[in-house]
């Protein structure tokens, strides 16, 4: 039987074709692995932030961002590129509370403040790999990534006589599958974070009172906290934070503990 409305059939066929194309595009985008800077979603009820689906593949590549939701434990991590007088203050506060931290360092700090880096290790902190030159690892070849990590580990060993802890934090949190796979092949585990705030600009430091309140309001079980120890604000509020957490029943865990689970 002859179709009396051929134009309608053509129109509907076109709509169906566009829908199929759109669905294919959506599926391709959703399946694509994330490449860029690490991020987390803040929660307001002291629960852990969720791991977004595009980030899920990092779990299979020895990457960690949070500990057990059942344990009142906090992992204190610090990204340390240079000294401003505040790293020493941070170490003093950690020592007073018998709290262990993990310091992700750059070559500049090792070369210019060797005694300070030695102090970190001597006082029980982990000295970890933040690369030689703080480059974007997502645009480097595996060979160049190896030079950045192995070069720093060698420098640290030569200057301190110690072995660097097998933990890595990507500069600016930038990562992709290739970089994470390369890091893993070198024997490192990648440490992201479940909470951080804008503390890195030394010329624009946040208000100490508001910063302490903000961090305490977002504290959660298994929190991997990222702080910059060059920050005046962090040096001023760390004692208050550690005291509050101790009163709330939190303890301060090691990255070895975090990554063995």
N, C-alpha and C positions, 0 to 999 in steps of 0.2 A: 504494500500500500504506500502510495506516494506521500512523503512528509509534506504537510501543508504549511509548516512553519520552520523551514530550513534555517532561517536566521537565528531562531531561538536555540536550535540544537547546536549551532556553531558557537553561540554565546556561552551556553552552558558547558560545552567542551572546553572552551577557553578558560572559564572559571575553574573547572576541575584541574586543568593543566597547571594554572597558577598556584592552586592550593597544594598540589603535589610538589611543585618546585619550592614553595615556601616551607613546607614540612621538611623537605630534604635539607634545606639551608639551616633550619632550626636544629635538626638532629646533628648536622655537621658541627655547628657552633658549640652545642652542648657537649659533644663528644671530644672536642678539642681540649688538650691539656693546657692549663694556665701557664703562662710565661710572663714574668714581670716581678713586681715587688710584693713581698709577703704582706698580708693584711689579716685582720681579725675583726669580728663583730662584737662590740661591747654589749654586755648584759647588765641589767640593773638590779638583779636579785642575788648577787654573789654566786651565780652559777657559771660554769665554764662557757666560753664562747663556742659556738658550733663551728665545725670544720666544713666550709663550703665545698660543694661537690667538685668544682674545678681544681681544688687543692688536694683532693683525696689521694691522688696518686703519689703524693710525697710520702705517705705512710709506708709505701713499699720500697722506699729508697733510703732507709735509715735516717729519716727526718722526724723531728719531734717538736711539738709546740706546747704541750701541756701534759701534766702528770695525771695520776689517778683522781677521779672525781670523788672518791670515797675517803681520801686522806687529807688531813689538814697539814699540807706541806707546801712550801714555797721555794722555788728555785731562783736564787738571786743571780742575775747575769748582768755584766757590764761591758759595753763596747768602748774600749780605751785606745784612742789614737795618739794622744799626747797628754802632757801634764800641765795643769793650770794651778797647781797647789791644792786642788780638791781631791785628787786620787789618794794622796796621803791621808787626808781627813776621812775619806771613805774607809780606808784600811783601818784607821784608828777606831772608827765606830764599829766596824765588823769585829775587830779584836775584842772590844769591850763586851760585845754580846755573844762571843764565841760562835759567830755565824760564818759559814763558809760561802764564798761567792765564786763565780766563774768569770774571769776577765778575758775577753776576746781582744787581742792586742794586734797592733800593726808594727811594722819594722821601725818606724820613727820612734815609738816609745821604747822599744828594746835598745836601740842604739843610743838615744839621748838620755834615757832614764833607767839604765841597767840596774842600778841598786834598787830602784822602786819595783821593778819587775821581779828581781830576786826576792824582795820582801814578800811579794804576793805568794810565791811558791813556799817560802820558809814559814809563812803563817797559815799554811794549809789550804790556800785557794788554788783553783785550777787556772792555769795559764793556757789559753786556747787560741785557735788560729782564726784571725780575721783578714788574712792575706798580707802580702808585702806592701801593696800600694793602693788598696781600697778601690780596685777597678770593678767594672761591671762584668761579672763572670758570665753573663748570658751571651756576650759577644766575643768571648775568647775561645780559642781552640782548646781541646783537652791538654795539649802540650803546654800552652800558656797558663792554663789553670794549675797544672802541676808545678810549674815554675813559681807561681804565686804562693802556693801552699808549702811546697817542699823548701823553697827558699827561706820562708819565715821560720819553719821548724829548724832548719840548719842554723840560721842566725841566732835563734833562741838558745840552741844547744851550745853554740860556740861562746856566747856571751855569759851564759849562766851555768853551764855544765849539767843542765837538766833536760829531760825530754818533755816536749810539749804534749799536753793532754790531747787525746784524739777527738776533739770536738771543733766544729767549724761553724762560723756564722757568716753568711754571704754579705758582702758590703751592700748597704742600703736595702738588705733583704731581697735582692734581685736574684732570681733563679729560673732555671728551666730544667727539663729532663736531662739534657746532656751534662749540664754543670753538676747536678746532683749525682748522676751516675759516675762522673769522673771523680768527684770528691769521695764517694763511697769506695771506688777502686783504689784510692790512696790510703784507705784505712780510717777515714774520718766519718763521724756522724754529724749531720746537720742539725743545728739547734735554732729554731725560730722562737716565737714568743706568743704568749696569750694575752699579754698586756704591756703597753708602752704608752708614753705620752710625749708631748712636744717639749723636750728638755735639752735638745742638742745645740740650739743657737745660743752661744755664750753672750751675745750682744742683746738678746731678747729673752731673758730668763723669766719663766712663769712665777707667779706669786707663790711663796712657800706654803702659806696657810691653805690656799685653794688647791695647791698641788697635792699636799698631804691628804686632804679630804677626798680628792678625786681618786687617788690611788687606793685609799682604804675602802672607798665605796665600791670599787670594782675588784677587790680582792676575792679570790675564789680558790677552792681546793685544787692543788696541783698547778698553781699559777707559775708560769715561767715569765718572770718580770724582766724587762729590758730597761736598764737605766744607763745614762751616760755619766761616768764619774768625773767628767770635766765640769759638770754643772754646779754652779753656786747653790742653786735651789736644792739639788739632791744632797749635797754635803750638809746643808742646813736641816733637812727634814729626815735624814736616814735614821737617826737615833729615835725619833718619835715613831717612825714607821715600825722599826724592829721591836720597840717596846710594846706598841699596840698589838702587833701580831703575836708576840709572846703571851700577852695577856689573854688573847683570843684562842690560845692553844695551838698555834701554828709552830712548826719547826722548819728548819732550813735545810733542804736536801742537796745532795750531790748530783751532778749530771750523770755520773756512773749509775747511780740508782735509777734515775729517770730513764736511761736508755737500755737498762737491762730488763725492763718489763715488756 
